[in-house]
Amino acid sequence: QYLKSPAYTYPVMNFIDDNCAVFDQEEESKHEFNAIHQKFVELVFGLLEAFLQEIGVSSEEFAAACDTAVKAGGDRAFVF
């Protein structure tokens, strides 16, 4: 549910909108691509960490729940 909420989708879509033009260039700039990717990873992990804190779940508990759910139900398993 969280990944479909505006609290997650707005920052992610804004980031994509702000950075997508870089990927439309004809010349490939791997350094710039990597820098943008790193910022995206930081954004997503920051949003996830804030959500987990809000619901009172540690990142370790979340990782364990993901592992258990995937082992039990495959890649479409529901965790939280």
Backbone torsions as a table, in degrees:
resi	resn	phi	psi	omega
1	GLN	NA	-43.5	-177.0
2	TYR	-59.6	-40.4	-177.3
3	LEU	-66.7	-13.1	176.8
4	LYS	-102.2	-4.7	-175.8
5	SER	-81.5	156.0	177.2
6	PRO	-60.6	-29.2	179.1
7	ALA	-61.8	-26.9	177.7
8	TYR	-99.9	-47.8	-172.0
9	THR	-68.9	-36.4	-178.2
10	TYR	-62.9	-51.7	179.3
11	PRO	-62.7	-37.5	-179.4
12	VAL	-67.5	-46.6	-179.5
13	MET	-67.2	-36.6	176.1
14	ASN	-62.7	-41.9	177.9
15	PHE	-61.4	-46.3	179.8
16	ILE	-61.1	-46.7	178.9
17	ASP	-60.1	-41.0	-177.7
18	ASP	-70.0	-24.2	-172.3
19	ASN	-117.6	-4.4	-173.6
20	CYS	-66.3	-29.8	-177.6
21	ALA	-61.4	-30.4	179.6
22	VAL	-60.5	-35.1	-176.5
23	PHE	-83.4	-5.7	177.1
24	ASP	-91.4	-3.9	-179.3
25	GLN	-68.6	146.3	178.0
26	GLU	-71.7	-35.0	177.7
27	GLU	-84.2	137.3	-179.7
28	GLU	-90.9	129.2	178.8
29	SER	-121.2	87.2	-175.2
30	LYS	-58.9	-36.3	179.6
31	HIS	-63.3	-44.8	179.4
32	GLU	-67.3	-39.7	176.8
33	PHE	-60.2	-45.4	-179.4
34	ASN	-63.9	-40.0	179.1
35	ALA	-63.8	-43.2	179.0
36	ILE	-66.7	-42.0	178.3
37	HIS	-60.5	-42.9	179.3
38	GLN	-61.3	-41.6	177.5
39	LYS	-64.2	-38.0	178.4
40	PHE	-65.1	-44.3	178.2
41	VAL	-59.7	-44.0	178.8
42	GLU	-62.1	-40.9	177.9
43	LEU	-61.4	-50.5	-176.6
44	VAL	-64.0	-45.3	179.1
45	PHE	-65.3	-37.1	177.1
46	GLY	-63.3	-43.3	177.7
47	LEU	-63.3	-43.3	-179.9
48	LEU	-65.0	-44.1	179.3
49	GLU	-62.2	-40.4	178.6
50	ALA	-63.6	-41.7	178.6
51	PHE	-64.6	-45.5	179.7
52	LEU	-61.0	-41.7	177.7
53	GLN	-62.1	-41.4	-179.6
54	GLU	-60.5	-38.0	-178.7
55	ILE	-95.4	3.2	174.4
56	GLY	76.6	34.5	-180.0
57	VAL	-120.4	130.5	177.9
58	SER	-77.7	160.7	178.7
59	SER	-64.3	-31.8	177.3
60	GLU	-67.3	-42.1	177.6
61	GLU	-63.8	-40.6	179.3
62	PHE	-64.2	-45.3	179.4
63	ALA	-61.2	-41.7	179.1
64	ALA	-65.3	-41.0	179.2
65	ALA	-65.4	-39.6	177.0
66	CYS	-62.3	-45.6	180.0
67	ASP	-60.5	-46.3	179.8
68	THR	-63.0	-45.0	-178.0
69	ALA	-65.2	-41.6	179.9
70	VAL	-65.2	-42.2	179.2
71	LYS	-65.0	-34.6	-177.1
72	ALA	-84.7	-35.6	-171.2
73	GLY	-130.3	9.7	178.9
74	GLY	82.5	-167.8	-173.5
75	ASP	-77.7	-5.9	177.8
76	ARG	-107.4	22.3	-178.0
77	ALA	-70.1	146.5	177.1
78	PHE	-91.6	129.4	-177.4
79	VAL	-106.4	-60.4	-179.3
80	PHE	-131.5	NA	NA
